[in-house]
Amino acid sequence: MGIGVKGKEVRSETKRGKRKRVMAAFSSFAIMTALACGVAAPQAVHAASNYYVAPSGSDGNNGTSLGTPFKTIQKAASVAAAGDTVYIRGGTYRETVTPANSGTTGSPIEYKAYQGEDVLISGLDAVNTSWTNYTGNIYYTNYAMGMGDENAVFVDGGSMTYARWPNKTGASPMTNDGAAVGSGSLTSIADTGMPNQAAGWYNGAIVWSISAAKWTAWGATVTSSGSGTVNFAIPGDMGDYLNPGDTTRGDKNYYYLAGKLGLLDAEKEWFYDPSNARLYLYAPGGASPTGKTVEVKARRQAIDLTGKSNIRFTGIDIKGAEMKITGDNNVIDGMTASYIFSHNARGLYHTHPVADDGIHIMGNNNTVKNGDFGYSDGNIFLLDKGSNNVITNNYIHDADRNGNYDAPVRLEDNGYNDRNYTTITYNTIYNTGRSAIHFTRPGYFEHNDVYRTNIVADDGAPVYLGGDLLNSTVAYNVIHDIYWQSGTRTGVVPAVYMDNGTDNAIAHHNVIYNIGQDAAFRMNAPTNGGRYLYNNTAYNVPSTLVTMAGTPAFAQDNNLLNAASSNFADAANHNFRLVSGSGAVNAGSVHAPWTNGYAGAAPDKGAYEYGSADWTAGVQGGGSSPALLGYEAEMPANTLAGGASVAACGACSGGNDVKNVGNNAGTLQFNNVNVGSAGTRTMTISYLNGDVSARSALLSVNGGTAMTLSFPPTGSFGTVGTIAVNVALNAGSNTLKFYTNAAGVWAPDFDRIALQSTELEAEAPGNALAGGASVNACAACSGGSDVKNVGNNAGTLQFNNVTMTGAGTRTLTIAYLNGDATARSALLSVNGGTATTLSFPPTGSFGTVGTITVSVTLNAGGNTLKFYTNAAGVWAPDFDKITVY
C-alpha cells in the first residue's frame, strides 16, 4: 500500500496566531534531551473521580455528571484531589483558577477541555455599561478599571492602543512610530513639533523613548512640561547610556507621549480617567461602541499554581492574564495563551517592569508543551528559580512589545542565586522587541527556530547571554532574518551575543542566515573563559564570523562563513545540508564531545554532518484535529508586488494583513508552502472584506491555471472571515499566488492561509480495539490516555474513519511509547491491504512519547489503519495518536 519510512523536517517560517493548539507529536529526541537533563517522566494512573464544568452549570450542583456541572472552574478546583479529572465544557470563564489541592506523582489532577470544545480562562471582563458620545467619534462609559498601568482594552477581540502622540500607524505592532527627539538630556526631551505646549499639559503623562545606545527602551512619568519640553527621571541604573540627548552613535532618538485624554484622537485608541472611573474609546470604524464586544483587563492571573504540584492542564486556553507555577511536576499541554501581560510603558527599566510577569515558573520538573504563547508587553516565559523545567514544542511570539530587556523566554537569577538548568527545545520563536531568549542563568537552548527579533531595541541579539552559565549550550538552532528596525544606523545585532561577563557557554551546530548587522556572533570582554564556537553554518551574514569588544578569550573551529552555495543542498531555499563533493566534508577537527558521532574520516565543517541523520529545529508536528499548518500573508518569505503591502490589522492572527491585492497589478504569492507528500489538500483562507458584496481573486498554484475564488463580505475591514478550497499540491515546496486580471477589481485583504490535517487519538471511541488491546491513562500522552497491549498475535488497534478530501500519498506521524531497550515492531494494514512492518525505537520509558513518520496511500473519504503483530510474544508499542498530513 505504498508505505515506506521517511524522514521529516517541519522547520518553516510558520506562524500560528489563530491556531487552536499544536498538540504535536514531537520527536523522541526532544524527550530524550529533557530526560538527560533530569526531568522525571510523569506516571499515569486511573482518575479517582470525574468532575464537570459548564457555563450553563451551577456551583450549587455536585459537578459529578454532564447533567449536573459546576458553573466555574474554581469550584471544581476547590474540591478536585489527587487522581481526579475535571472536564470543562466550551466557553469563556472569567476567573482566576487556584487549585486547592496538589496531585501526587502517580495520581495527578487533570483539568481538561471537553472533547472538541474550546475553553478559555480570561483575565478580561466585559463592559456592559451604556456608552455616551463625548465628542466626534469618541465615546465614554462609567466603568471602574483597577489594573493601573497594566490596564488594557479589547474591542471584538482585538487589542486597542493607549491614547498617544504620535499615533500608532506602523504595520508592525512593535515598530515605535515615535517622533524624533529635537534635543534632550538625562531628564528632558524637547521637540518643536510636540503638540499641546501649554505649561503643565503633559504632567502625569507617560514618556517612552528609545535613545542613545538603544539597547533597551524606557518609560517614565512626566513631572513637568511646557513650550515643547517634557521633564522626567529615567528609571533604572543605565541612564547615562540611554540619554535622549545623545546622538553620537549616528542615529536620531525617538519618543512618544501617552496617557492624556487630549491625545485620544484616532481609531482604536482609549483612555481611562481614574478620578471619575470613566473609560473613553475611539472604537474601530469610528462608530459608537454599543453593539461591540468591549473587554478590559480585570485580573493578573488566569491560573495560579503557587505551591501546587502534579497538576495537568490539557487544551485550556488563557487570554489577558498570566500564569504562575511555583510547585513541581506540573504539565501545561496544548495551551493557546494571548495578551499575557500588559504594561503601558511607565516605569520600565533594564530588567523588567515587575518581578513576575508572563508565565512565571519557579518550581522543579514542570513542562509546558505543544502550545501557542503570544502577545505580551513584557516576558512570555520567566524562569528565575527551580530545576529541570522544560519549555518544548511551542510557538512563542510577539513578546517584549515595549522593547526593553524582557523576552519570549527569560532565564534570570532575580536575586535567588539559583543556578539550576532549564531546557528550551523545539520551539518556534519570533517577533520580539529585543531578544528571543535572555539567558543569564544556566540552560539548554536547542533545536529552536528563531526569527524577527530586535524589532525595537538595538545592541542585542536573538540569543543574548551573560554571567557564568556553567556550560550551557546553544545548539542545533536555526536563527534567521534578523534586522533591527527602529533606527537608520548599522545596528549591533548578531545572532548570538556573549556579552561582557559571559563564561562557560557553548554555541555549536547552529544555522544562521540573513543577518542584517554586526556578525553571526559577538563576543565582548571580559570573560573568565569557557566560550566555544564549533560547527556553525553562517550564510548571508556580514563578512566577519565574530565581532568583539575588547579581547575576550574563546575557541572556534569547524565553522562555515558565507561558503559558496555549491556546498549546500539548496542554499537559496535555506537548506544548508552538505552535498557530496563539498569541501566541508571531512574537513573539520575533532572537538569532543561536540563532534562525537561524525560519519566520515573526520568531522565535517558546518552545522550538518554529511551521511548522518539530519537534525531539525522548531515546532515538530501539526495541530489538533483538524490541525492547521498555517502561513501568514505578511511573512518575509512571501512575495508582494504591484502595490500590495503589509498593514496593521488588530483582528488578524499575526497583527498584520496584506492589502491592495488586485486592480490587475497587486499580487501576493505565498512561497515555500510545504507538504510531505503530493495530493489534494483543504486550504482555509482567512481574509477581510468590508464591502457590501463579495470580492473575487484568482489563485494560481505552482504557476498553473488559475481558479476564481469568491470572498463574501465579512462586515468590515476589521473583521476576519474564512473560505475553504481544495488545492492540489506537490510534495515539498509550493507557491500560491493571489491576484486579479482587471483594473478596478480588488481582492480582499489577506490574513493567512492554513492547510488542514487530521489527528486521531488512539483511544478515540470510534476506533476498534480487540484481542486484549485496551485504553489506559497516560500523563505524557496528548489526550491523557493511550492504547496498550497491541500485539502478541491477538491485540489489535484499528483507526476508523481516517477521512481524506482526495486520494493520494500522505505523511503519517505515529506517536507511541516504548520503554524497552530495543525497538518494538508492528504491522500496519491500510484499508485491509497487505501489511508493512514498522519499527518503533526505544523512547526511554513507557511514560515518554516518541514518533516515527511513514508514507501511506489513502483513498478519498474514509480509510482504516490497523496495527497488530502476527506472532505470539511480539508486542507493538503503546499508541498515543496518529496525525495524517
C-alpha positions, 0 to 999 in steps of 0.5 A: 500500500505504498508505505515506506519510512521517511524522514521529516523536517517541519522547520518553516517560517510558520506562524500560528496566531489563530491556531487552536493548539499544536498538540504535536507529536514531537520527536523522541529526541526532544524527550530524550534531551529533557530526560538527560537533563533530569526531568522525571517522566510523569506516571499515569494512573486511573482518575479517582473521580470525574468532575464537570464544568459548564457555563450553563452549570451551577456551583450549587450542583455536585459537578459529578455528571454532564447533567449536573456541572459546576458553573466555574472552574474554581469550584471544581478546583476547590474540591478536585484531589489527587487522581481526579479529572475535571472536564470543562465544557466550551466557553469563556470563564472569567476567573482566576483558577487556584487549585486547592489541592496538589496531585501526587506523582502517580495520581495527578489532577487533570483539568481538561477541555471537553472533547472538541470544545474550546475553553478559555480562562480570561483575565478580561471582563466585559463592559456592559455599561451604556456608552455616551458620545463625548465628542466626534467619534469618541465615546465614554462609559462609567466603568471602574478599571483597577489594573493601573498601568497594566490596564488594557482594552479589547474591542471584538477581540482585538487589542486597542492602543493607549491614547498617544502622540504620535499615533500608532500607524506602523504595520508592525505592532512593535515598530515605535512610530515615535517622533524624533527627539529635537534635543534632550538630556538625562531628564528632558526631551524637547521637540518643536513639533510636540503638540499641546505646549501649554505649561503643565499639559503633559504632567502625569503623562507617560514618556517612552523613548528609545535613545542613545545606545538603544539597547533597551527602551524606557518609560517614565512619568512626566513631572513637568512640561511646557513650550515643547519640553517634557521633564522626567527621571529615567528609571533604572541604573543605565541612564547615562547610556540611554540619554535622549540627548545623545546622538553620537552613535549616528542615529536620531532618538525617538519618543512618544507621549501617552496617557492624556485624554487630549491625545485620544484622537484616532481609531482604536485608541482609549483612555481611562480617567481614574478620578471619575472611573470613566473609560473613553474609546475611539472604537474601530470604524469610528462608530459608537461602541454599543453593539461591540464586544468591549473587554478590559483587563480585570485580573493578573492571573488566569491560573495560579499554581503557587505551591501546587504540584502534579497538576495537568492542564490539557487544551485550556486556553488563557487570554489577558492574564498570566500564569504562575507555577511555583510547585513541581511536576506540573504539565501545561499541554496544548495551551493557546495563551494571548495578551499575557501581560500588559504594561503601558510603558511607565516605569520600565527599566533594564530588567523588567517592569515587575518581578513576575510577569508572563508565565512565571515558573519557579518550581522543579520538573514542570513542562509546558508543551505543544502550545501557542504563547503570544502577545505580551508587553513584557516576558512570555516565559520567566524562569528565575528559580527551580530545576529541570523545567522544560519549555518544548514544542511551542510557538512563542511570539510577539513578546517584549512589545515595549522593547526593553530587556524582557523576552519570549523566554527569560532565564534570570537569577532575580536575586535567588542565586539559583543556578539550576538548568532549564531546557528550551527545545523545539520551539518556534520563536519570533517577533520580539522587541529585543531578544528571543531568549535572555539567558543569564542563568544556566540552560539548554537552548536547542533545536529552536527556530528563531526569527524577527527579533530586535524589532525595537531595541538595538545592541542585542541579539536573538540569543543574548547571554551573560554571567557564568552559565556553567556550560550551557549550550546553544545548539542545533538552532536555526536563527534567521532574518534578523534586522533591527528596525527602529533606527537608520544606523548599522545596528549591533545585532548578531545572532548570538551575543556573549556579552561582557561577563559571559563564561562557560557557554557553548554555541555549536551546530547552529544555522544562521542566515540573513543577518542584517548587522554586526556578525553571526556572533559577538563576543565582548570582554571580559570573560573568565573563559569557557566560550566555544564556537564549533560547527556553525553554518553562517550564510548571508551574514556580514563578512566577519564570523565574530565581532568583539569588544575588547579581547575576550578569550574563546575557541572556534573551529569547524565553522562555515562563513558565507561558503559558496552555495555549491556546498549546500543542498539548496542554499537559496531555499535555506537548506544548508545540508552538505552535498557530496563533493563539498569541501566541508566534508571531512574537513573539520577537527575533532572537538569532543564531545561536540563532534562525537558521532561524525560519519566520515574520516573526520568531522565535517565543517558546518552545522550538518554532518554529511551521511548522518541523520539530519537534525531539525529545529522548531515546532515538530508536528501539526495541530489538533484535529483538524490541525492547521499548518498555517502561513501568514500573508505578511511573512518575509518569505512571501512575495508582494508586488504591484502595490500590495503591502503589509498593514496593521490589522488588530483582528488578524492572527499575526497583527498584520494583513496584506492589502491592495491585492488586485486592480490587475497589478497587486499580487501576493504569492505565498512561497515555500508552502510545504507538504510531505507528500503530493495530493489534494489538500483543504486550504482555509483562507482567512481574509477581510472584506468590508464591502457590501458584496463579495470580492473575487481573486484568482489563485494560481498554484505552482504557476498553473491555471488559475481558479476564481475564488469568491470572498463574501463580505465579512462586515468590515475591514476589521473583521476576519472571515474564512473560505475553504478550497481544495488545492492540489499540491506537490510534495515539498515546496509550493507557491500560491499566488493571489491576484486579479486580471482587471483594473478596478477589481480588488481582492480582499485583504489577506490574513493567512492561509492554513492547510488542514490535517487530521489527528486521531487519538488512539483511544478515540471511541470510534476506533476498534480495539480487540484481542486484549488491546485496551485504553489506559491513562497516560500523563505524557500522552496528548489526550491523557490516555493511550492504547496498550497491549497491541500485539502478541498475535491477538491485540489489535488497534484499528483507526476508523474513519481516517477521512481524506478530501482526495486520494493520494500519498500522505505523511503519517506521524505515529506517536507511541511509547516504548520503554524497552531497550530495543525497538518494538515492531508492528504491522500496519494494514491500510484499508485491509491491504497487505501489511508493512512492518514498522519499527518503533525505537526505544523512547526511554520509558513507557511514560515518554512519547516518541514518533516515527513518520511513514508514507501511506496511500489513502483513498478519498473519504474514509480509510482504516489503519490497523496495527497488530503483530502476527506472532505470539510474544511480539508486542507493538508499542503503546499508541498515543495518536496518529496525525495524517498530513 
